[in-house]
Amino acid sequence: MRQTQELADEPFSRIPPELAHHLRPFLDAIRKEVVAAIQAEIPEYDRPTNDTYTKTIHTGVELGLNLLLDRLSTPGISAREVINIYRGIGRGEAREGRSLDSFQGALRIGARISWRRIVSLADADVLPREVLGLLGEAALVHIDEIATATSAGYAEAQLHLAGELQRRRLRLFDMLIAEQPPTEEAIRDLAHAAHWPVPASLAVVVVDHHWERDTLYPILPPDFLARFDQRPGCIVVPDPGGPGRTRAVDSALQGHRAALGPTVQLTEGARSLRWAMDALTLARRDVLPGGEVVRCSENLATMLLFQDEALVDALAERHLGPLERMRPPYRARLADTLLCWLQCSRNANEVAGRLGIHPQTVRYRLRQLDELFGDRLQDPDARFEMELALRVQQLR
């Protein structure tokens, strides 16, 4: 590294120090010509004279030229000052959200115009021709150091900004799913700081994942907020009913067991998360299908039945006790027949079609059920509660 820097400093050490003194009187004219050329060729820099950004351009060009002459007049000066100054400029460009392309373009224009003026000075015998080549080499080194330092500062700031943005988005994520409901104003303030477009609604997805082993995280739209540093993983989906949302979620989580909570207002993310967790728990038990994203909105009745299983067990004990007197294989067939009969509005022929058995077999089983349950099969409330209990047994 030291050898490389020594080679960069070499042209400065071979140029007569008094050369800088001869060139300084022409500095202001060169600066004005460079700034005019930059504003003419790069629209982003074409602003009124009193604009703060325009003043910064003038200062930047003047600084670059002065630093070059300082290094010519004092060969021992290190390039560290150039590097530190232009690293700061690069960081500023990144913080302002500007592309570095315009700055690098301005740098090339500045080098071209400055060299054209320097050559004209040599033609006018102001600049000795024997040092022109050395000056050109020194100028190229100077420009290269400026470009490198600016790029390094820009990249450094981008990394910092990206890290800070990620931290803000993680705080926003935690706020959106917090049990203590945040105010909508607090959400909007943090969302603005995190560059997150505030949606009208959201939903939460939870997913069983193994990405910590292979780091193959799902590809999600940039406005989805996600955390996979815990299990289950969690995704906040803004405006879940929007264009392409369903496809994006299904595609990213294909082959993984996941559940999508209900669509809720901004301040109700915790409810969507709770429902999604309930659905994922049922998917783990195979009560709900686990090969695709399970949507709470499509499984509300099942989720309701499993909110308190002890309560449903008590319901089964109250209404399905007569089935316990039957032998296990026949008990299961009678239970299936009873549930299907209740679902088919007590139509024996439809029950036969659904179960794939002869209607006469259905009628025989129904007589058996009538003997077991008696008048309870004529009671609408009892039938309703029987169906609930039988559905849970079947889902289990």
C-alpha angles and dihedrals in degrees: 000000000000091000091052092051091048090055090050091051094047100087090052092054092053096053118090107255092224090066090081089057091055093048101047096080089061094049098093094050091049091049093052092048092048093049092048091051092048092051092046095050103035114052093199089066096045099105136135117287093247093050113120091228091053091051088051090054091052091048093047094051092045090048093051093050093045092049089052092052092045090056090048093050094044109033092185092066111114124232087236092095091054091047095049094047096047094042085060091050090051091051090050092052090052094048090051089054095241125143117249090224092083093049093048089048090052089050092055091048090049092051092049096048094043092051091048090055093045091053089049089054089054090052088052091053091244090113119045109240092220090068096040093093093048090048091051091052092048091049091052091050090049093049091046091051091049091050093047094047093047092049091048092050091046093051091046092052092046091054090049092047092047090051093048091046090051091050091051091049091051090052089048090049091052090047093052094054098036117130089223100071112237121218117261089237091057090050092050093049094051092041089056091051090048093049090239117148106234110238128209091237142357144200132204126230122199120195138184105229143172098198093123086075100050104013091227096147119185119263106245132176111269093249093058112100115214143175122193098164089097137040126281095033116230134213129187109212114200116215093357092192092057126113114294095000096117092047093048093052095044093046096048094047099038111147094014128107106246142150131210117213124216123285108263141170120276093265096048102066092121090063092051089049093050093051092046090052091050091051092047090052090054090047090053088055091048090241085121122031111270103191095084140023107298112216117212091209089063096047105042096128093051092047090049092052091053097047090096113012094178088061091051090047089055088050090052092048090053098047108022099046094109090063090061089071090065126086112264099253094046092040090059092049092050091048091052091048093048093050093047091047091053091047093048095053089255094298107152095196092053090048089054091051094049095046094040095234135120117279089234089058089052092051091049091052091046090055087052091050091048090055091049100045104023116179093001089081088063093053111093093206092049092048090051093051092045090054091051092051093045092048091055091048090051093048091050 
